[in-house]
Amino acid sequence: MAAVEHPCPWSHSKWDLHLPTNYPWTGVTHQVRRVTTFISHTLHLVYIGFLSLFIYLSYIIPLICWICMYVKRFL
């Protein structure tokens, strides 16, 4: 069985942009692709960080306060 060639031979990971070959900017340099991938990863991490912080502030801290108040009643 013959190997099927990848439509974007310059794509190194699943995070890279998979653009059709008729787009005018498919000839951009590898450095530009690396920068855009880095920016998208960074934005993704920032988003996950803020989401985690929101969950922490809205669920974990009140739970800790509630446990502390509950324990203080028996001390």
Buried (B, 14 or more C-beta within 10 A) or exposed (E): EEEEEEEBEEBEEEEBBEBEEEEEEEEBEEEEBEEBBEEEEEEEEEEEEEEEEEEEEEEEEEEEEEEEEEEEEEE
